[in-house]
Amino acid sequence: MAIQVLGRKPHRPEDVSARSTLDRAPAQIGTAFTSTLDRSEATRLGDYGLRMVVLAMRDRTLDRLQHGLLAMALGAAIHTADDRDLMIGLALPHAAANQLGVGPAQVFETTAARFEKGWLPDLLRTFGARTDVTLAAFRWRQITTKDGLDVISL
């Protein structure tokens, strides 16, 4: 079953919590901060991040793209069951960076630099540098709705 990222509600009530968590995040994010957050917050951040990335694609805004990727990365830092699932989501900001004419490696490096050394910034840097990332390769498809651009999972 296909899942539409924005659907009819690009903003949701739980976005307030995700934005608040991002606002509280220190300049250098590590386990001292992420250990204070729970799995439900990881899910909220991941969902919020995906929506912000798609809105960045729609609005062509780099700041929103960076914000969305940071939310996704912070959610992953709190809880990631499988790196492959994370990379499926990361295909969206990678494609968005390309669409905005910004190198994905640069966008992903900016986010990776916010995290203490470890698996997550390494994964972000490696994934951002990839040249084989397309929406289709990661089972996404860009669509146009009456509200504007959206993305669905295949």
Summary of the structure (lengths in Angstrom):
residues: 154
radius of gyration: 14.3
end to end distance: 7.2
largest distance: 43.6
contacts: 496
relative contact order: 0.16
helix: 60%
strand: 10%
